[in-house]
Amino acid sequence: MKAEGTRILGLGHAVPDRRVLNAEIEERLGLEPGWIERRTGVRERRWARPDETLSALATAAGERALAAAGVDRGEVGLLLLATSTPDQLLPPTGPLVAHRLGLSRAGALDLAGACAGFLYALALAEAQVRAHGRPALVIAANLLSRRINPAERASSVLFADAAGAVLLGPAEQGRGLLGQSLASDGAGYGLIGIPAGGSTKPFAADIDEQDTLMTIADGRGLFSGAVGMMADCSLEALGEAGLGPDQVSRFVPHQANSRIFSAVGRRVGLPEAVTVSTVAEYGNSSAATVPLSLSLSHEAKPLAAGEILLMAAAGAGLTGGAAVFRT
C-alpha cells in the first residue's frame, strides 16, 4: 500500500569508546596547543580499536533506531548503508548488517556517496516508503581513522569514526520530505580521495602505502566548493518546500568543520540558534555526521511533530545536497 507521507519512527547512533583529544594529534604533528580547535572547531573525536568493525558500529546504531521505534522487524522493506569504509570491497556490508539486525524481509545494499551519502540514501529510502508503505532503515557509518594519513595535517586533524541511523515509516500527507536538492560537480573529483584500491589503481605488491590513505589535495578548493554546494542546495530545497529560513526548526549540517557550516548558515540566512553542532566532541565522520547529529539532538530535545528539519552536506566527488523534512 502506498504512503502519502513519511515520518521518523526511530533514531540511533553509535561511536567507539576511544576518545582522541587534540593534544595527542597536535603533539605528533608539531602543532601549537589549540591549533586544531581554532581552525576546525574539533576538540576531540572517536577512533575505533583495531578489533572493531564498520559492520558492528553500523549494527549498533541500527539496533538503537529499531528499538526506539518498536516495529516488527519483518516489516522493514529496505536497509541502505551509506559508507566509504565497508568491511570489504566485495561483498557489500549492508546485507550483513541487515542479517545481524534480524531484517528477514529487507533488501540491503551499500551506497558510496562520501559525505553526502546519508542524504542520497534518505532520498531513496523515502521514495521506497512512499511507493510500498513499508519502513526503511538508513544507516550512515564510517571508520575513517583506518584511512587517515598520519603525516598529512589536513586529514589527521578532522576525521573520525561514528554511525547514525534513521528508521522511516509511512505517514499522512504533509509529513516527510517537502523539498530536496541533490548535486554533483565532477570538476572537483580530485580535491579529496584515496588513490588506490579501485579498478584504476588496484591493490598490488608495489603500491605505495600512501596511496591507500586519504589525501586532501586542495583544502581551500574543498572548503569553497562545499560551502557553495551546501548553501545553494539548501536554498533550492527550501524553495521547493515553499518555506523560508526563518521557518527552520533545526539545521542539521554535515560536520565537516565549524567554519564550513557556519558559512553555510550565514549564506542561507539561518539563525545561529537552530544549528545543530556536534563537531567539537565527535569530529568529522563523513556521511555519519548528519544522522549522528540528528540522534544526539533528539536525545537532548525530542523531536516534536511538525518540526521543520533542514539537512545539508557536501564532500568528495564533489557530491552534495540538502533536504527539508517535516517531522
Protein Blocks (a to p, Z undefined) as FASTA:
>chain_A
ZZfbdcdfbdcddddfbdcdfklmmmmnopaehklmmmnopabdcdddfkbcfklmmmmm
mmmmmmmnopafklpmbdcdddfbdfbfbdcfklmmmmmnopakbccddddehjmlmmmm
mmmmmmmmmmnopacdddddddfklmccfklmklmmmpccdddddddddddehiajfbdc
ddddfklmmmpccfbhpamlgcdfklcfklmpccdfblmlmmmmmmmmmmmmmmmmmmmn
opafklpfbdcddffbfmlmmmmmmmnopafklpccfklmnopnhjmmmmmmmmmmmmmo
ccdehiacddddddehiacddddddZZ
